[in-house]
Amino acid sequence: MKHPDHLGKYAITGLLGEGAMGVVYKGYDPGIGRQVAIKTIRKSLSADRSTEDALSERFRNEARAVGRLNHPGIVAIYDLGEHEDNAFIAMEFVEGRDLSQILAATPNLPEPVILRVMHQLLDALEYAHNQGVWHRDVKPANLIITSAGQLKVTDFGIARIESAALTQVTSTIGTPGYMAPEQYVGESFDHRVDIFAAGVLLYRMLAGQPPFSGSAESVMYAIMNKDPTPLHQLTQGDLAAFYQPVVNGALARDVSQRFANAAAFREALRNRKNVDAASAAETTIIVHSARGAGEPSLTKSGSGHSGTGRATQQTALTGWDTTTLEPVQRALARFLGPMAKILVRQAAKKCSDLPSLITLLSQDIPSPEERAVFMGLMQRHANTGTLGSGASTTRDASASESGGTTERQSLSPALIERANQVMAKHMGPIAKVIVKKAAAKSSSPAQFISLLAQEMPDGPQRTQLITEFHV
């Protein structure tokens, strides 16, 4: 599709992502000279007027919900507008990775990192709840961690605004596995649905696995009727003795037995005495491969690391030249964002040849499909001589692989038809739109399937979709 060069007063400077509902652009506000992220929704997305109205209402609801919030732990919304066939929201531009990507690479985070994430999340939720806004879809994919270690809550598309007269947006929706029991059965609910979701996240970070997993139906049954596996069976040391009562207080099926608010939840975590509080407060999360000890690298705030910083203070890597490493870093950044620079430097210290470097870095990409795309890209660069030659391979993170020297693999009609069938089961009548867009952006079957998988929530649903393509 052709992308605009501006939306309202905002100049479009890049493409951040595309999904079923619309496109997210990187933009620039010339009036006050700041970068913004611009989320759009096509008003003519669906032939079904009720579906279109529901999506539009969800979009406006996000602007209404977050527009009243001003907190460092919540992605700010600046503006709501329309341009031709697109409605758009201009919001704070945040550079970082969402927590689902971090957990995919590093399932077991160190305890100081877990505490830092939870304290920041609960602080943001407490503020939102005090303003009468309940998120209703707290999950790792909606939590961004910046390069400075700041957590940012995003995607308030299904938030509940207390006392607001909303229609379909206030119905029973959320993400299976993070929804509270009262959301599943359609009972009245309040801000404590976010407390439950935060408890799921705490368990997930401590245990290295979610408390409820499986199909959507089995997850619902477990949440309504079963207790998660006790932490002492999944953790080491004294973690379970302290955290099990905290998790129980967050995941109580009886709302009256759950933590009354985010402040009470946070206060319970503050009772953890044998963790260096200063260390937890200063810890910055840098995603590292799960291949070694299974833990992320940790640095202190103020170490000079920045997702956008230039390498002016970096020391030379013995045996490597920048013309060899830069194309690898750019390719890896397509999948891992600003963390690619650090990961390449770490891997280069351990490897003496290019094939082993690429193999080591590929392990940092959690998605098998994206990993295959990365390996294929590196192979094509090697075949065309652009690795080690200093040739520029700079592209936007969302650009296609259809360069002058890139061989595009055609998508068979059978694969397209299979994709339409699989996606229709999960997404209904908009499936063909999603498949058509993914096909236009793909240079290989693996990339095509990967793009379609990204339309599904991270977790069992995404895994199931990928499995269906290989049946």
C-alpha positions as CSV (number, residue, x, y, z in Angstrom):
1,M,0.0,0.0,0.0
2,K,1.0,3.6,-0.5
3,H,1.9,5.3,2.7
4,P,1.1,9.0,3.3
5,D,3.9,11.6,3.8
6,H,1.8,13.3,6.5
7,L,-1.2,12.8,8.8
8,G,-2.7,16.0,9.9
9,K,0.1,18.2,11.0
10,Y,2.5,15.3,11.6
11,A,5.2,14.5,9.0
12,I,5.6,10.7,8.5
13,T,9.3,9.7,8.9
14,G,9.1,6.0,9.1
15,L,7.0,2.8,9.3
16,L,7.0,1.1,12.7
17,G,4.5,-1.7,12.0
18,E,1.4,-2.9,10.3
19,G,-1.5,-5.0,11.7
20,A,-5.0,-6.0,10.9
21,M,-6.5,-2.8,12.1
22,G,-4.1,-0.3,10.6
23,V,-0.6,1.0,10.5
24,V,1.8,2.5,13.1
25,Y,4.1,5.2,11.8
26,K,7.0,7.1,13.2
27,G,6.3,10.8,12.9
28,Y,7.4,14.3,13.7
29,D,5.5,17.2,15.2
30,P,7.0,20.3,13.6
31,G,5.2,22.6,16.0
32,I,7.1,21.5,19.1
33,G,9.9,19.6,17.4
34,R,9.4,16.1,18.9
35,Q,9.1,12.5,17.5
36,V,5.8,10.8,17.9
37,A,4.3,7.4,17.1
38,I,1.1,7.6,15.1
39,K,-1.3,4.7,15.3
40,T,-3.9,4.6,12.5
41,I,-7.1,2.7,11.8
42,R,-8.7,2.5,8.4
43,K,-12.3,3.5,8.7
44,S,-13.3,1.3,5.8
45,L,-11.5,-1.8,7.2
46,S,-14.5,-4.1,7.2
47,A,-17.6,-4.5,5.1
48,D,-19.5,-5.4,8.3
49,R,-20.6,-2.0,9.7
50,S,-21.0,-3.3,13.2
51,T,-17.4,-4.6,13.2
52,E,-16.1,-1.4,11.8
53,D,-18.0,0.6,14.5
54,A,-16.6,-1.6,17.2
55,L,-13.0,-1.2,16.0
56,S,-13.5,2.6,15.7
57,E,-15.0,2.8,19.2
58,R,-12.1,0.8,20.6
59,F,-9.7,3.2,18.9
60,R,-11.5,6.3,20.3
61,N,-11.7,4.6,23.7
62,E,-7.9,4.3,23.9
63,A,-7.6,8.1,23.2
64,R,-10.2,8.9,25.8
65,A,-8.7,6.6,28.4
66,V,-5.1,7.6,28.1
67,G,-5.7,11.2,27.2
68,R,-6.6,11.8,30.8
69,L,-3.5,10.1,32.2
70,N,-0.1,11.7,32.8
71,H,2.4,9.2,34.3
72,P,6.0,8.2,33.4
73,G,4.9,4.6,33.3
74,I,2.1,5.0,30.8
75,V,2.7,5.8,27.1
76,A,1.2,9.3,26.6
77,I,-1.3,10.2,24.0
78,Y,-1.0,13.7,22.5
79,D,-3.7,13.9,19.8
80,L,-6.7,12.3,18.1
81,G,-7.5,13.2,14.5
82,E,-8.6,12.1,11.1
83,H,-6.9,12.3,7.7
84,E,-8.7,11.1,4.6
85,D,-9.8,7.5,5.2
86,N,-7.7,7.1,8.4
87,A,-8.4,8.0,12.0
88,F,-5.2,8.4,14.0
89,I,-3.8,8.8,17.4
90,A,-0.5,10.6,18.0
91,M,1.3,9.3,21.0
92,E,4.7,9.2,22.8
93,F,7.4,7.5,20.8
94,V,9.1,4.9,22.9
95,E,12.2,3.0,21.9
96,G,12.5,-0.4,23.5
97,R,11.2,-4.0,23.5
98,D,8.0,-5.4,24.9
99,L,8.2,-7.7,27.8
100,S,6.9,-10.7,25.8
101,Q,10.0,-10.5,23.6
102,I,12.2,-10.3,26.6
103,L,10.6,-13.3,28.3
104,A,10.7,-15.3,25.1
105,A,14.5,-14.9,25.0
106,T,14.9,-15.1,28.8
107,P,12.1,-17.0,30.6
108,N,13.6,-16.7,34.1
109,L,14.5,-13.2,35.0
110,P,16.6,-12.4,38.0
111,E,14.7,-11.4,41.1
112,P,15.8,-7.8,41.2
113,V,14.5,-7.4,37.6
114,I,11.2,-9.0,38.5
115,L,10.7,-6.7,41.4
116,R,11.6,-3.6,39.3
117,V,9.1,-4.6,36.6
118,M,6.3,-5.2,39.2
119,H,6.9,-2.1,41.2
120,Q,6.8,0.1,38.0
121,L,3.7,-1.7,36.7
122,L,1.8,-1.5,39.9
123,D,2.7,2.2,40.3
124,A,1.3,2.9,36.8
125,L,-1.8,0.9,37.5
126,E,-2.4,2.6,40.8
127,Y,-2.3,6.0,39.1
128,A,-4.6,4.8,36.3
129,H,-7.1,3.3,38.7
130,N,-7.1,6.4,40.8
131,Q,-8.1,8.3,37.6
132,G,-10.9,5.8,37.0
133,V,-9.3,3.9,34.2
134,W,-8.9,0.1,34.2
135,H,-6.7,-1.3,31.5
136,R,-8.3,-4.8,31.2
137,D,-5.6,-6.2,29.0
138,V,-2.4,-6.2,31.1
139,K,0.0,-8.7,29.6
140,P,3.7,-8.8,28.6
141,A,3.0,-7.7,25.0
142,N,1.5,-4.4,26.3
143,L,4.5,-3.6,28.5
144,I,7.4,-1.9,26.9
145,I,10.8,-1.8,28.5
146,T,13.0,1.1,27.4
147,S,16.8,1.0,27.0
148,A,16.9,2.9,30.4
149,G,14.9,0.2,32.1
150,Q,11.7,2.2,32.4
151,L,8.5,0.2,32.0
152,K,5.7,1.8,29.9
153,V,2.2,0.5,29.8
154,T,0.6,0.7,26.4
155,D,-2.5,-0.3,24.4
156,F,-5.5,0.9,26.4
157,G,-7.8,0.0,23.5
158,I,-10.2,-2.0,25.7
159,A,-9.7,0.0,28.8
160,R,-12.8,0.6,31.0
161,I,-13.4,4.2,31.9
162,E,-15.3,4.2,35.2
163,S,-18.9,5.6,34.7
164,A,-18.4,6.1,31.0
165,A,-21.2,5.1,28.7
166,L,-19.3,2.7,26.4
167,T,-21.0,0.1,24.2
168,Q,-19.3,-3.0,22.8
169,V,-15.9,-1.9,24.0
170,T,-17.0,-2.7,27.6
171,S,-18.0,-6.2,26.8
172,T,-16.1,-9.3,27.9
173,I,-12.8,-9.1,26.1
174,G,-9.2,-9.5,27.0
175,T,-6.4,-12.0,26.6
176,P,-7.0,-15.6,27.7
177,G,-4.7,-16.5,30.5
178,Y,-4.6,-13.0,31.8
179,M,-8.4,-12.4,32.2
180,A,-9.8,-12.6,35.7
181,P,-12.6,-15.1,36.4
182,E,-15.2,-12.4,36.5
183,Q,-14.3,-11.3,33.0
184,Y,-15.0,-14.8,31.7
185,V,-18.4,-15.1,33.1
186,G,-19.6,-11.6,32.4
187,E,-20.0,-10.5,35.9
188,S,-19.6,-6.9,37.0
189,F,-15.9,-6.1,37.5
190,D,-13.7,-3.3,38.6
191,H,-10.0,-2.4,38.7
192,R,-9.1,-5.7,40.3
193,V,-9.1,-7.4,36.9
194,D,-5.8,-5.6,36.4
195,I,-4.6,-6.9,39.8
196,F,-5.3,-10.5,38.6
197,A,-3.4,-9.9,35.3
198,A,-0.5,-8.5,37.2
199,G,-0.5,-11.6,39.4
200,V,-0.4,-13.8,36.3
201,L,2.7,-11.8,35.1
202,L,4.4,-12.1,38.5
203,Y,3.9,-15.9,38.4
204,R,5.1,-16.0,34.8
205,M,8.3,-14.2,35.6
206,L,9.0,-16.3,38.8
207,A,8.2,-19.7,37.4
208,G,9.4,-19.3,33.8
209,Q,6.0,-20.4,32.6
210,P,2.4,-19.1,32.7
211,P,0.1,-20.2,35.5
212,F,-2.6,-21.2,33.0
213,S,-1.8,-22.5,29.5
214,G,-3.4,-24.6,26.8
215,S,-6.4,-23.9,24.5
216,A,-8.6,-20.9,25.2
217,E,-11.2,-23.3,26.6
218,S,-8.8,-25.1,28.9
219,V,-7.3,-21.9,30.1
220,M,-10.8,-20.6,31.0
221,Y,-11.6,-23.8,32.9
222,A,-8.3,-23.7,34.8
223,I,-8.8,-20.1,35.8
224,M,-12.3,-20.8,37.0
225,N,-11.6,-24.1,38.8
226,K,-7.9,-24.9,39.3
227,D,-5.0,-23.5,41.2
228,P,-1.7,-23.0,39.4
229,T,1.2,-25.4,40.0
230,P,2.8,-24.3,43.4
231,L,5.8,-22.1,43.0
232,H,8.0,-24.4,45.2
233,Q,7.8,-27.0,42.4
234,L,9.1,-24.5,39.8
235,T,11.5,-22.2,41.6
236,Q,14.7,-22.6,43.7
237,G,15.8,-21.2,47.0
238,D,13.4,-19.3,49.2
239,L,11.4,-17.6,46.4
240,A,8.3,-19.7,46.9
241,A,8.1,-19.2,50.6
242,F,7.8,-15.4,50.1
243,Y,6.1,-15.1,46.8
244,Q,3.4,-17.9,47.0
245,P,1.2,-15.8,49.4
246,V,1.7,-12.7,47.2
247,V,0.7,-14.6,44.1
248,N,-2.3,-16.1,45.9
249,G,-3.4,-12.6,46.9
250,A,-3.3,-11.5,43.3
251,L,-4.9,-14.6,41.7
252,A,-7.7,-15.1,44.2
253,R,-10.9,-16.2,42.3
254,D,-13.0,-14.5,44.9
255,V,-12.6,-10.8,44.2
256,S,-13.1,-9.9,47.8
257,Q,-10.0,-12.0,48.7
258,R,-7.8,-10.4,46.1
259,F,-5.5,-7.4,46.8
260,A,-7.8,-4.4,47.2
261,N,-5.7,-2.2,45.0
262,A,-2.3,-1.9,43.3
263,A,-0.9,-0.1,46.3
264,A,-1.6,-3.1,48.5
265,F,0.0,-5.5,46.0
266,R,3.1,-3.3,45.8
267,E,3.3,-3.0,49.6
268,A,3.3,-6.8,49.8
269,L,6.2,-7.0,47.5
270,R,8.1,-4.4,49.5
271,N,8.2,-6.9,52.3
272,R,10.9,-8.8,50.4
273,K,13.9,-8.0,52.6
274,N,16.8,-10.0,51.3
275,V,17.0,-8.4,47.8
276,D,19.3,-5.4,47.3
277,A,16.6,-2.7,46.9
278,A,19.1,-0.2,45.4
279,S,20.2,-2.8,42.9
280,A,16.7,-3.6,41.9
281,A,15.9,0.1,41.5
282,E,18.9,0.7,39.3
283,T,18.7,-2.4,37.2
284,T,18.4,-2.0,33.5
285,I,17.2,-4.9,31.4
286,I,19.2,-5.9,28.4
287,V,17.9,-8.9,26.5
288,H,20.5,-11.6,26.3
289,S,20.5,-15.0,24.7
290,A,18.9,-17.9,26.7
291,R,21.7,-20.1,25.6
292,G,24.0,-19.7,28.6
293,A,22.9,-19.2,32.1
294,G,19.4,-18.3,30.9
295,E,19.5,-14.8,32.4
296,P,19.7,-11.4,30.8
297,S,22.7,-9.2,31.1
298,L,22.3,-6.5,33.7
299,T,23.9,-3.1,33.8
300,K,23.3,-0.1,36.0
301,S,21.4,2.9,35.0
302,G,23.7,5.6,33.7
303,S,26.1,3.1,32.1
304,G,26.0,4.9,28.9
305,H,23.9,2.4,27.0
306,S,21.2,3.9,24.8
307,G,18.9,2.4,22.2
308,T,19.7,5.4,20.0
309,G,23.2,6.3,21.2
310,R,26.2,6.3,18.8
311,A,29.1,4.0,19.3
312,T,31.5,6.8,20.2
313,Q,32.7,5.2,23.4
314,Q,32.9,1.7,22.3
315,T,36.2,-0.1,22.5
316,A,37.5,-1.9,19.4
317,L,36.7,-5.6,19.1
318,T,39.9,-7.6,18.3
319,G,39.7,-9.4,15.0
320,W,36.5,-7.7,13.7
321,D,36.0,-4.7,11.6
322,T,32.9,-2.5,11.5
323,T,32.2,-3.2,7.8
324,T,31.7,-6.8,8.7
325,L,29.6,-6.3,11.9
326,E,27.4,-3.4,10.8
327,P,25.4,-5.4,8.2
328,V,24.9,-8.2,10.7
329,Q,23.7,-5.7,13.3
330,R,21.3,-4.0,10.9
331,A,19.8,-7.4,9.9
332,L,19.4,-8.5,13.5
333,A,17.8,-5.1,14.4
334,R,14.9,-6.0,12.1
335,F,13.9,-8.6,14.7
336,L,15.3,-7.4,18.0
337,G,15.4,-3.6,17.6
338,P,18.0,-1.5,19.4
339,M,19.3,-4.5,21.5
340,A,21.0,-5.8,18.3
341,K,24.0,-3.5,18.8
342,I,24.7,-4.9,22.2
343,L,24.1,-8.5,21.2
344,V,26.4,-8.3,18.2
345,R,29.2,-6.9,20.4
346,Q,28.7,-9.6,23.0
347,A,28.7,-12.4,20.4
348,A,31.7,-10.9,18.6
349,K,33.8,-11.3,21.8
350,K,33.0,-15.0,21.8
351,C,33.4,-15.9,18.1
352,S,36.3,-15.8,15.7
353,D,34.5,-16.4,12.4
354,L,31.4,-15.1,10.7
355,P,29.4,-18.4,10.5
356,S,29.7,-19.0,14.2
357,L,28.8,-15.4,15.0
358,I,25.6,-15.6,12.9
359,T,24.6,-18.9,14.4
360,L,25.1,-17.6,17.9
361,L,23.1,-14.4,17.2
362,S,20.3,-16.4,15.6
363,Q,19.6,-17.9,19.0
364,D,18.6,-14.5,20.3
365,I,15.6,-14.5,18.0
366,P,12.7,-16.3,19.8
367,S,10.5,-17.0,16.8
368,P,11.7,-20.0,14.7
369,E,10.2,-18.3,11.6
370,E,12.0,-15.0,12.1
371,R,15.2,-16.9,13.0
372,A,15.0,-18.7,9.6
373,V,14.4,-15.3,7.8
374,F,17.5,-13.9,9.6
375,M,19.7,-16.9,8.6
376,G,18.4,-16.7,5.0
377,L,19.2,-12.9,4.9
378,M,22.7,-13.5,6.2
379,Q,23.2,-16.3,3.6
380,R,22.0,-14.0,0.8
381,H,24.4,-11.2,2.0
382,A,27.2,-13.7,2.0
383,N,26.4,-14.9,-1.5
384,T,26.3,-11.3,-2.9
385,G,29.5,-10.3,-1.1
386,T,28.0,-7.6,1.0
387,L,29.1,-9.1,4.3
388,G,32.6,-7.8,5.1
389,S,32.6,-5.5,2.2
390,G,31.2,-2.5,3.9
391,A,28.3,-2.3,1.6
392,S,25.3,-0.6,3.1
393,T,22.3,-2.7,3.9
394,T,20.4,-0.1,5.9
395,R,16.6,-0.4,5.7
396,D,13.7,0.4,8.0
397,A,12.9,-2.4,10.4
398,S,9.7,-3.0,8.5
399,A,11.1,-2.9,5.0
400,S,10.7,-5.8,2.7
401,E,13.5,-8.1,1.5
402,S,12.9,-7.2,-2.2
403,G,16.3,-5.5,-2.8
404,G,18.1,-5.6,-6.1
405,T,20.2,-8.6,-5.1
406,T,17.6,-10.4,-3.1
407,E,15.9,-13.4,-4.6
408,R,12.3,-13.4,-3.8
409,Q,10.6,-16.7,-3.3
410,S,7.1,-16.9,-4.7
411,L,4.2,-17.8,-2.5
412,S,2.2,-20.7,-4.0
413,P,-1.6,-20.4,-4.6
414,A,-2.0,-23.4,-2.3
415,L,-0.1,-21.6,0.5
416,I,-2.3,-18.5,0.1
417,E,-5.5,-20.6,0.2
418,R,-4.2,-22.4,3.2
419,A,-3.5,-19.1,4.9
420,N,-7.0,-17.8,4.1
421,Q,-8.5,-20.9,5.7
422,V,-6.3,-20.8,8.8
423,M,-6.7,-17.1,9.5
424,A,-10.4,-17.2,8.9
425,K,-10.7,-19.6,11.8
426,H,-9.0,-17.2,14.1
427,M,-10.0,-13.7,12.8
428,G,-13.2,-14.1,10.8
429,P,-14.0,-12.0,7.8
430,I,-11.0,-9.7,7.9
431,A,-8.7,-12.7,7.4
432,K,-8.4,-12.2,3.6
433,V,-7.3,-8.6,4.1
434,I,-4.6,-9.7,6.6
435,V,-3.4,-12.5,4.3
436,K,-3.2,-10.1,1.2
437,K,-1.2,-7.6,3.1
438,A,1.2,-10.2,4.5
439,A,1.7,-11.7,1.1
440,A,2.6,-8.3,-0.4
441,K,5.3,-7.8,2.3
442,S,6.8,-11.3,2.2
443,S,9.8,-12.4,0.3
444,S,9.6,-16.1,1.4
445,P,7.0,-18.5,2.8
446,A,8.7,-18.4,6.2
447,Q,8.4,-14.6,6.4
448,F,4.8,-14.9,5.2
449,I,3.9,-17.3,8.0
450,S,5.8,-15.2,10.5
451,L,3.9,-12.0,9.6
452,L,0.6,-13.8,9.9
453,A,1.6,-15.2,13.3
454,Q,2.3,-11.7,14.6
455,E,-1.4,-10.9,14.1
456,M,-2.2,-13.4,16.9
457,P,-1.7,-12.7,20.6
458,D,1.7,-14.0,21.9
459,G,1.4,-17.4,23.5
460,P,-0.7,-20.5,22.8
461,Q,-2.9,-18.9,20.1
462,R,0.2,-17.9,18.1
463,T,1.8,-21.3,18.6
464,Q,-1.4,-23.0,17.5
465,L,-1.6,-20.9,14.3
466,I,2.0,-21.7,13.3
467,T,1.3,-25.4,14.0
468,E,-1.7,-25.4,11.7
469,F,0.4,-24.2,8.8
470,H,2.6,-27.3,9.2
471,V,-0.1,-29.9,9.5
